[in-house]
Amino acid sequence: MNKPHVLVLGGNFAGLSSAQEIRRYCGDAVKITVMDRKNYLLFIPNIPAEVFEGRDPAVTLTMPLHETLASDQIDFIQGQVEAIDVDSKRVDFVPTERPGAATTSLRYDYLVVALGNRLAFDKIEGFAEHGHTITDIYYGNELRHYLHNDYKGGPVVIGSALFHQGDGTQNIKLYGDHPFPRAEAACEGPPVEVMLSLATWMKKHGKGGPNKITVTTPAALIAEDAGEEVVNQLLTIASGMGFNYVNKTGDIKRVTADGVEFVNGQNVAAELKILFPNWAAHDFLKGLPISDSEGFIITDTLMRNPKYPEVFAAGDAAAITVPKLGAIGHQQCTIVGRQIAKDLGHMGAEEADQELEPVTYCIGDMGGGQAFYIRSNSWFGGDEQVLKMGHAQFLLKMQYKNLFFRNKGKMPDWGLKFSQLVGEKLFA
């Protein structure tokens, strides 16, 4: 009854992994509760692969949270967070199992905000009527049905809206004294992946090929977090295949039946518009003493809020997670677990205080049983940039998903080194 209560808000990758890492490092010294508005984890990175193979991601990419968490004696509440009071150490929420539930509260000793983000499609004029995307089950299936039933083989635009990063990282230095970078797109691995895999799908179904696809970015360089050397390699390959590339578009102004208009005045004609929005913080996080100017949770490189050290953040809800990339979130979850273990006397400071050193890891489906593999830290101040492509990289992507589900989200400590060995060396 006297165990510290750790409340983890969010049950997808960052939330599940944070809870599991806390249990791993703290043992039974804490009570852990995970809260999420839905009762399953969605394996978001593989949605494009499933959609272009004609499969329903709801069937192949979901994992039940109750059963998964119970195996580690972690409680689960299906609820929608309404408010956080960091001074009272209280979270207000509404249970979401059935409509009409009353708002209730839960207290905590430690809080981990791992709620992900809000995909602001509602801020893109005309998206509901004329746009498509591939970010979740509903939109993925809408695109799948459109491709097989309505798409006539016309031009395609794939691109990102402008990302509003916030000021939560202005004092953060990485890899020595490198200033924290500013991003104009939240995460552009998905647009690159969709560009390549859709071209393979179009060719397979007699709808044309890369020359019909234009990929756009608000930034000077698409997928800038992959590093200039890697991106230039990708652009050279894409140009040789016939893809069209438009950069420095600024934000998306509107989507119409005929194409996409950008704030810089450009208008790209398209029958099919696959777009990725601004990744915004949840409204109830804005204005809190733990949040930055956009509502993302401020942390140091040990994932603690400087003013409220019992508050942590991991994954897309954290201001320091830029780009909004799962591999960076996974590193953060380990840090959170070790920090709480240090507080409880289960781990020494030397081991626990290993600060975040973000690395861009991205494996994207290209269709045809091939994938690209990127590992780079140069955008953050490091000196590594790796790009590989092939069948081995595709198998690595698929087997990661299989291992994740088989192990209920727990990845072995040797997993990252094994991925580097397979992705970079064995079949190079």
N, C-alpha and C positions, 0 to 999 in steps of 0.2 A: 504493500500500500504506500510505502514511502519512496518508491523508485521515482527518479525524475521522469517526467512525461515529455517525450519528443513527439511533436505533431508535425507531420510532413504533409504539406498541401500540394497535391498533384500525384497522379498515379500512372503517368506514362514513363518514358525512359528515365528522366531525372528523378522523379518521385520514387519510383520503384527501386532504382539503384541506390538512392540516398538511404532509404529505409533498410535495404539489405546490407549496405556497408556499415551503417550504424550498428545493426545487430551483429555483424561480423566482428567489429572492433570493440564493441562494448559488452558483448555477451548478454546475459540476463540482468545486467545492472540497470537497464532502462525499460520503461514501457513505451512502445512505439505505436502510433496511430497514423494511418495514411487516409487522406480524404480526397476523393475525386468525384466529379459530377457524373461520371460513367463508371460502370463496374468491370471494364475490360481495358487492357492495354492494346493500342493499335500500333503495329510495326510499320510506321510511316515511311521509312526509306525505301521499302520494296513495293509501294503502291504502283509506281509507273511500270515496273516489270510485270506485275500481275495484270494491270489494265491492258497493256499491249499484247499480252498473251491470252486475253479474253477471259480472264478469271475474276471472280468477285472477291475483292480484298476483305470483305466482311467474313467470308468463309475461311480464307487462308492466312489472314494476318492479325487475328485477334487472340488474346490470351486472358482468361478470367482472373480478376484480381483477388477475389475472396480466397480461392483455393491457393493461389500462388503465395500470398502473404501469410496465410495460416500456417504454411509449412515452416515459417520462421517465427511463429508466435507473434505476428504483427496484426493488430486490429485494423479493420477497414470500415470506413463510413462512406456511403454513397451520398454526397451532398455538394451543394453549390455554395461556395464561399461568398458571403455578403460584405463582410467588413473585418478588418484586423485592428485591434487596439493593443499596440505594443507596450503601452505604459501599464495596462492592466493584465498583459499577457493573456489575451482572450481573442478567440476567433468566433465570429457570428456566422452561421450558415443555415441553409434550408435543406433538409433531406430531399433527395430527388427520386426516391424509389416510386412514389406516387404523387400526383398533383395535389396541392392544397396543404402541404405540410407547414407547420409553424416554424418560424425562425427560432433557433436555439443557439447555445453557446458552448464552447469547449475551451478549457484553460490549458496552458502548456508551461513547461520549464524551458524547453528549447523549441524553436520554430524553424522549419526548413521550408522556404517558399520555392516550390518546384512546379509551379502552375502552368509553365509554358507561356504562350502569348496569345494574343487575339489577332487572327488573320483578318485584316480590315478590308475585305472584299466590298463591304457596304459603303466604303468611301470611294470606290471607283465607279464613276457615272456610267451607266449602261452595261455594267458587268452582268447583272442578273438576267438581262434580256439577250445579250449577245456574246458573253464570255464563257470560257471553260477553264478548268484547272484540274489539278490532280493531287490535292493536298489531303484528302480524307476519303472515307468510304462513299459518301454521297456524291461528291464531285467526281471522284474516280469512276464510279459507275455511270454517271451522266455522260462523261467523255467516252467511255467504252461503248455505250449504246449509240451515241452520236456517230462515232467512227464507223460502226458496223451498219447503221441504218440510214444516216442522213448526209454524211460527208461526201461531197461530189468530186473531191480531188483538187480543189482550188488552193490558192496561196494560204500560207500559215504564218502567223506571228507568235513567237514565244518570247516573253519578256517579263521584267520585274518593275514594280512601282518603286518610288523613292522610299528609302528607309529613314526614319527619324530616330537617331541613335540616342539622344539625351546626353546629359553632362555627367553621368555617374562614373566615368572612367578618367576624368580630367587629371586626377592626381596619380594615376597608376603608371608605373614603369615596368617594362618587361625585358627579359634577356639582358640584364645589366641596367642600362639607362635609356632604353628605347621607349619613346612616348607611345601611349596606347593609340592604335590607328583609328581613323574615322572611316566608316563604311557608308556607301550610298545605296547599297542593296543589302538586305538582311542575310540572304544566303543564296548564292547562284549556282551551287552544285545541281539542284533540281532542274533549272532551265537548260543547262548544258546536257544533262542526262536525257531530258525529254526531247531535246533537239536531235540527238543522235539516235535514240531508240525509235522515235516517231518516223525518222527517215527510213529506217529499216522496215518498219511496219508498212509504210506507204509503198515501198518497192515490192514487198511481198504481196500486197493486195492490189497491185496495178494502179496505184494512185500517183505515181511520179516518184520524186526523190528529193534530195537535199536542195536543189535549185528552187524549189517552191517554198522553202522555209527561210524566214528572216528571224534571227535572234537579236533581241534588243537589251540594252542595259542603260540605267541612268548614270552609270559611272563612266570614267574614262576608259576602264578596262573591265571586261566581264570577269567574274569570279576572281577578283583582285587578291583575295586572301590566299589563293593557290600560289601566288608568286609570279612575278613578271615573266620569268624564264618559262615556267610551266604553261602559263596562259598563252604566250607567244607560240609555243609548240602546238597547243590546242588550236589556236586560230589558223596557223599555217595548214594543219591537217584539215580543219573544217573548210577553209577556203578552197583547198585542192579538191575537196569532195563536192563543192558547189554551193555550200551554205552562204546566205547573205547575213551581214553583220552590221548593226547600227548601234553606235555608242553615244554617250553624252546626251541622252534624250531628255533628262530630267524626269519628272513624274509623269504618270499616265494621266492625261486630261480627261478622256472619255473613250468608251468603246461603242462602236456603232455596228450596224449590220454589214458595213462595207470595210471596216478595218479598225485601227487603233490610232488615236490622236494623242500627241505628246505635248507637254507644256513648252517645249522649244520650237513648236510650230510644225514639226514633222508629222506626216500622216502616212502610215504604212497600210496599204490595202491588204485585206485578208478575208477569206471565208471562215477559217478557223482561228480563234484567238485563245491561246493558252497562256494565262497570266498568273503571276505571283505577286501578292499585295504587300503593302507595308505590314511588318510584324510589330503590332502595337502591344503595350502593356494593358492588362485588364483595368477597367475603369476604377474598381475599388482599391487599386494599389496607388492611384494617382493622389498626390498631396499628402501622403504619409511621411512621417519623419525618417523612414528608412528608404524612401524612394527618390529617384532622380527627377529631372525636369520632365521626363516622358512617362514616368511611372515604373521604370525598371528598378529592381532592388540594388541598392549600393552595397558593395562589399569590397574588402581588400583582397589580396591574392591568396588569402586563406579562407575565403568565402564567408567571412564574418562581416556583419554590418558594424562600422566603426562606432556608432553611437549606442547601439543595442547589440552587444557581443553575443547574446543568447539567440540572436536571429541570424540565420544563414540563408543563402540562396544558391540554387544550382539549376543549370539548364537555361532555357530561353528567358525565364523571368529575371535572371540576373543581368545587371547592366554590363558586367564584365564578359558576358557571353556574346562576343561579336567576332565572326559571324555567328548566327544562330545555328550551331552545328552540334550534332549529337556527340561526336567524339570529344569535343571540349567539355560538354556537360558531364560525360562519364568521368573525366579526370576530376572534375569538381566534386562529384559525389564521394569519391575516395577521400578527398581532402576533408569534407564535412564529417565523415565517419571517424577519421583520425582525430580531428579537433575535439569532438565531443568525448572521445575516448581519453584524450589528454586531460580534459577537464575533470573526468571521473577517476583519474589516476591509473588508467589501464594502458597508457602509452606515454613514453617519454617525449619531451619536446623535440629532441633531435630528429626522431622519426616522424612525429606528427606535423612539425612545422615546415614541411616541404611545400613551397609555394607553387601556385599555378604557373606552368609554362605552356601556354596554349600551342597546339599543333593542329593544322588543318589535315584531317584524314577524310578522304572522300572516295568511295567506290561507286561508280555510276554505271547502270545498265546501258549498253549500246545496241541491244537487240542482236539476234543471230548468235546467241551464246557467247557474247563478248562484253567486256566492261573496261572502263578506264579506272586507274588507281592513282590517287594523288596523296602524297605526304609532303607537307611543307610547313616550315615555321618562319620563312623569310619575311612575311608581312608583319610579324610580331617582333622582328629584330634578330631572328636566328639566321642560320646560313645553310639550311637544307631545303632542296626542292627536288622532288622525284615525280615523274610521270611515267606510267607503264600502261599498256593496253594489251588485251588478249583474252583467250579462253580461260586461262588460269585465274585471272582477276575476276571473271564472272563467277567461276566456281567458288572463289573465296567469298564473294558477296552472298551467294545463295547458302553456302554452308554456315556463314555467320548467323544468318536468320534461323537455320535449322538448329544450330547449337544453342542459340538464345532461347528458343522455345523448349528444347529438350531439358535445359538446365534452369528453366523458370527465371530467366533473366540474369543468372549469375554466370559471368564470363571468367574463365580460368586466368590466373595471373600470367601464364605464359602465352595467352591469346594474342596480345599485341605483337610480341616478338615473332610469334609464328606467322602472323599476318604479313609482317615485313619480310620475313624469309620467303614466303610463297609469292607475295605480290611483287617483290623487287629482285629476288635473286634466283630462285630455283628454275623459273621458266622465263627468265629475261631474254 
